[in-house]
Amino acid sequence: MITLNIFFRKQQIIFLCLFSTSLFFTKNISAQKIYSRLENNPIFSSAHVGVTIYEPATKKYWYDYQSKKYFIPASNMKIFTCYAAMKNLADSLTGLFYTVEDSNYIVRFSGDPTLLHPDFTEHPVINFLKNNENITVIKSNWNNKYFGNGWAWNDFNAGYMPEISAVPIYGNTVKFIKNDNKISVSPRWFKDSLTIYGNTQLGNFSINRNNFSNQFTLINSEKFFTETEVPFITSENLSIELLQDTLLKLIDYTDADIVGNVIWKKLKSQPTDTVLKLMMHRSDNFYAEHILQLIGNDSMQSMKTSEIINTLLNREFKGIPDSPRWEDGSGLSRYNLVTPRDFVWVLTQMKNDFSKERIETIFPTGNQGTLSGYYKKYVGKIFAKTGTLSNNIALSGFIKTKKGKELVFSILINNHRSNIKRIRKTVENFLTDIINRN
């Protein structure tokens, strides 16, 4: 057996002693000794690692290392959002609420993220607005911030961080595509908002948005441009303008509310699990944040993230072992703090509450989604959600061993300064070794 020090030097990656087969199967090496070897190796000088592997059938932990400590979970927070959605949302998302008074339709939007989203070709809400006259849209019950607490302010131009809004539309982003020497803009409402300072013929340029306005600028860059999505600054009024531009008809809008009791009808849009699958497979932050808003609107009549999360923590997540700090639906926030055993608890609840087939449809398996390039030979043996923020990596989910044992796991790594691909490969080797040996 090679020594751990030689093993470290050979692999040159983080937490290898934690994931070596010898440590996993040698009972006389305590977690405290493992941690001592971690902290004394320069590769581990800045890393914090937590690992939990649990077998629900026997209610036993196969491995438990720093599982009670809190970590920044990155996009593993989408596991919380996914479970909350599965518990609270119907088979299809609520596209809007409406009521009818004397042949007049009064409409309130729900926060549905699929409205005119390019992921979908059919849009029931658009058909409803096209096919009915005398529509008045009233202000949504929106009481929220457009960014989550703890989001990086200077990522406002990044396509992975669109604003959260009362009436999300077109994914709350503008898409720019280079066709020959021309730039196409979608939605077309923004076509006059692009200023070109660079040379589109060369193809090396980027498009950025002004910090405080929906003005976009094309400038020379070292990178070759094909297409990009840039978030726009949202408002309910702007969403109505974009709808009018798409429908080619006027929509009455008022910020007045309806007085008295109203029986709202729900117009359904897209299948819930279709959206959850997209959220989990590509780690879609936009869907995650608005799914949380939909949960609030459907079951709490509120679109305020903090209130929605507090209600969920006191309801569906009441039995969670460690009280998490839960700030958003996507995991973009660095304020989120969760323990590995919290994730194992949520995943176990999901396994108990819902069918295996449903879970395996929503979660990516080997070589799918954000697991692409990993676990290629283990399709159907692992279903898991990745998480990545700079210097932080996470992976939590389900594995099925060679002998048919079903396990739930969570691996959280914070403050690493190593190569992401090498870390993920090491986690892969660790998990596949468990699958193969048991």
N, C-alpha and C positions, 0 to 999 in steps of 0.2 A: 504493500500500500504506500503510495507516494505521500510525502508529508504535505501538510496544508500550505507551508511556505512555498514549496516547489509548485504546488498546484496553483497558488495565486500568481506566481511569476509566469507560469505557462499560459494561463488564460487571460491575464491582464484585464479583468473585468470585475464588476462589483459583486459583492455578496456570494462568491463562489463556494466558500466554506459552508455557508448556510444551505446551499443546494447540492452539495456533494453527496453521493449515495452513501458513503461511509458514515457521515454524520446523521443522515436520516435514519439509518437502520442500526446505529450503535446506541443502545439505551444508556450506557454508562457515561456518555458525554452529556453533561447538563447544559441547559440553555445559557446558564451563567458563564460556563467555560467557552461556549461558542461565541458569546458576545465579547468575551475577553480577547479571543483571537481576532475578532472583527476589528475592535477598536485599536489593536496594536499593529494592524497592517495598514500601511499608508493608503492603499486603495480604498479602504473603508473609513478614512479619516473624517469624512463629512456626511456619510450616509446613515440614515435611520431606516431599519427594515422591520417589517412585521409580517408574519406568516401564520395562517390558520388553515388547517385541513380537517374537515369534519364529516363524519358519516351519520346522516340522519337516521338510518335504519337502526343503528345500535346506540345512537346518541353519544357517541364517543369521538374525542378529538384524536386524530392520528398524529397531528403535529401542531404545536402551539408555541409560537415564539413572539413575544412582545405584542400579543393580540389585544391587550387592554390599553395599549398606548395609542394616542391620537396621531393621525397622519392627514396631510392634504391629499384628498382622494382623486383630484382631477375629474375626468369624465366618468369615473365609477359612480359619481353622484347620479348619473342617469339610471342606475339600477334602482335607486330610491324613487325617482320619477316614474319609471316604468311600472314598478309594483303599485304605486299610488294610482296610476292610470288604469291598470288592470282591475283594481278594486273598485274604482269609482266611475269610470266612463263606460257608456253603453257600447254596443257593437260598432256603431258609427259615431263620428264626432258631430257635435252640434255646430252647424255652420252659422246659424243665426237664430234669434228668437223673434217671433212676430205675433201680432194680434190684429184682428180685423174689426173696424168700427165704421159702420155705414159704407161699406165697400171701399174703405180706405185701409191700406196696410200700414201698420206702424211697426217698424223694424228696429231691433237693437242687435248689434253685432256681438259675437261671443268670444272673440280672441282666437278663432280658428286659423291656424297657420297655413292651411292648404288653399286659401282663397287666391286664385289665379297663380298658384305655384306651378312652375314648369314641370314638376314631378308628375302632374296629373293632366290628363287630356279632357276629362269631363268635370264640369264644375256646377253642381246642383244649385249653389247660391247664385251664380251668374244667370243660370236658366230661370230661376225664380224672379230675379230682378228684371230680366228681359221680358218675361211673359206676363207680368202684372203691372198695371198702371196705378196711379194714386198711391205711391209709396212715399212715406216719410220716415227717414232714419233719425232716431233720437240718440242722444249721447250715451255711450256705453258706461257701465258702472265701473269705470277705470279709476283706480286710486293707487297708482304705481309709479315706479321710476323706470326710465327707458334703458338704464343699464343696471346690472345686478351689483349688490354690495361686494366690493373686493375685486371687481373686474379691472383689467389694465386699461387705463384711460387712453393710452396712445395706440391701442389696437382698434380704434374707432374706424380705421380705414380697411381693416381686414375682413374678408368675406365670411370668416367663421364667427364673427361677432356682430350680427345685425342687432338693431335695437329691439326691445320688447315693446309691443304697442297694442292698443285697444282694437284696432282694425288692421291686423297684419295683411299685407298684400304683395304679391310678386316676391315673397320671401324677404321683404323689406330690403332688397338689394337691387342695384342697377347692373345689368349685364352688358359688358362691352365686348364685341367680337370683331376681329380684324378680317375683313373680306377684301382681298387684293390690297389696294391702298386706301380703302375706306373703312371707317369704324361704324358698325351698326350698334344702336343703343336700344335696349329693352328694359322697361317699358318706354314707348316712344315719347311719352310726356316729357322725358328728360333730354330729348335730342338736342335742344338748344342750350343745355347746361354744360356742355363740354367745350372747353377751350384748348386749342392745340398749339403748343409751343415747340414741339419736336417735329421730326421728319417721319411720317408714317411709311414712306417708301423703304427706309432702311430696316424697319421692323423692330429695332431695339428701343423700346420705350415702355413706360408704365403709366397708369392712370390713378391719380389720387384725388380724394375729395377734400375740400376746404373743411377745416375743423368745425366751423360754426354755420355753414350754409351748404345747400345742395348744389354747389358749383364744383365741377370736376375738371381736372387739368391733365392733359397729356404732355409728358416731359420725356426727354431722352434718358435712356437707361442702358445698363450693360446687358440686361436680360432681353431675350427675344420674346415679343408679345404675340400671343394667339388670342386669348380671351381672359377676362377676369370678372369677378362680381364684387361690387363695392357697396357697402351699406349706405342708405340714405337717411337723413334726419326725418323722423316720422312725426305725424300728427293725425288726429282723426279727420281734420279738414282736408289734409293732403290725400288721405286714403279715399275720401269721397271724390275728390278731383280726379284721381287715377281711375276710379270706377266709372265716372262719367265719360272720361276719355276712351275707355275700353268699350263701354256700352253704347256710346254715341247718343246718350240721352241724359237729361237733367234729373238729378235726384234731390228731393227736398231734404234738408238737414236742419235740425234744431238742437240746441243744447238744453232745451226744456225737458223736464221729465213728466211722466204721466202721473196724475194725481189719483189716488185711490188704488184699490186692489185690481191687479191685472192678471188674467190667466194667459200665460205665454205659451205658445206652441213652439215646438222645436223643428227646424228644418235641418235634416241631416246632410252631411257632406261626404267625407271619405271614410272607409273602414278604419276603425281604431287600430287594429293590429298591423295594417299596412303602414300606417304612420309610425307606430312603435318600432316596427322592423327597420324602417329607414333611419330612425333615430339611433337605434342600437348598432346597426351595421356600419354606418358611416360616421357615427358619433356626432349627430347633427344638433348643434347648440340651439338653433332657431326653433326647431320642433320641440326640443326639451323644455325650453322656457315657456312656450305657448301651451304645451300640454298641461303644464302646471296651472296656467291661467284658466284653461278649460275646466280643470278639476274644480277650481274655485268658483267659476261661474255656474257650473252644473249643480254642485252640491252645497255651496256656501253663499251663492249670490255675491261673490266678491272677486275682484281682480286686483288683489294686493298680495304680493309674494309673501311677505312676512306673516300675514294673517293665515294664508293658505298653509304654509309650512307649520305654523304653530298648531293649527287644527289637526293636521295629519299626524304630528308627533304625539298629540293627545288622544288620537283615535287609532288609526291603522298601525302606527309605530309605537304604541303605548308600552309594549313589552320588550322593546329593544334594550340590550344589556347595558350599554354605555350611552349616556345622553350626548348625542352628536351636536355639533354646531352646523346647522344646515342653512345655507344662505341663498341658494339658487337651484334651478332645475337642471342645469347643464354641467356644473362643475368648473365653470370658468373662474369662479371666485376662489381666491387663495384664503379666504376666511373660513371655508368649509373645513371641518375637522371631524373625522370618523375613525373608529377603530376597526381592525380587521374582523373582530368577532361581531361587530355590528353588521357588516356586509354578509357574513355567514348567516346571521339571524334573518336578515331580510330575504336572502336567497332561499333559505329553508322554508320561510313562510310562503314564498312564491311557489316552491315545489309542493307544499302541502295544499295550497289553495287552488292551484290551476293544473291543467293537464300537462303531461310531459310534451305532448305534440304541440301545444300552444307555445310553451316556453321555447322549444327548439325551433319554432318558426320565427320567433322574435329575435332570439340571440344568434349571433354569427357562430358558425362552427369553424373547423380547420380550413385555412386558406380562403376564408370569406371576410368581406368587410374589412375592418381594421385588423383582423387576424390574417389578412392576405400575406402570403409568403412564409407563414408559420403554420405548424401542425398539419402539414400537407398530407401526411399519412394517417391522420387522426380525425378525419371527417366523421362526425357522429359520435366521437369519443370525448370531445370537449365543446362546450358552449359557454362563451365568456365575453365580458366587456373589458376593453382596454381603457386606460386613462393616461393622458400625457399632458403635463405642463413642464416648462423648462425646469430641469433638475428634479422632476418628480415623475414617477411611473407607477402604474397600478394595473392589476389584472385580477378580476374576481369572476367566479362563475361555477360551472358544473363540469365534473369529469366522470367518465365511466371506465373502470379498469378492465383489464383483459379477462378477469374472472367474473365480471358483471357487477362489481361493487360500485355503488353510486355515491360520489363524494361532492361536497361543497367546499370551495376554497376561496381565500382572499390573500393576495400578496401585494403589499404596499411598500414602496421605496421612496423616501424623501431625501432631498439635499445631496443627491449623487453628483459626481463630476466625471462620469464615465461616458462611454459611447452607448447610445440608446439601443442600437441594433444588437450589440454584444450583450447588454443586459437582458433584452427580450429573448435572445437565443439561449441564455443561461436559464431563464425561467422556463422556456420550452423544454430544455433538456431535463430539468428537475421534474416537471409535471409528466412528461412522457415516460420518464423512468418509473414514476409511481404507477402509471397506467400499465406499463409492460410487466412490472414485477408482482402485481397483485390481482 
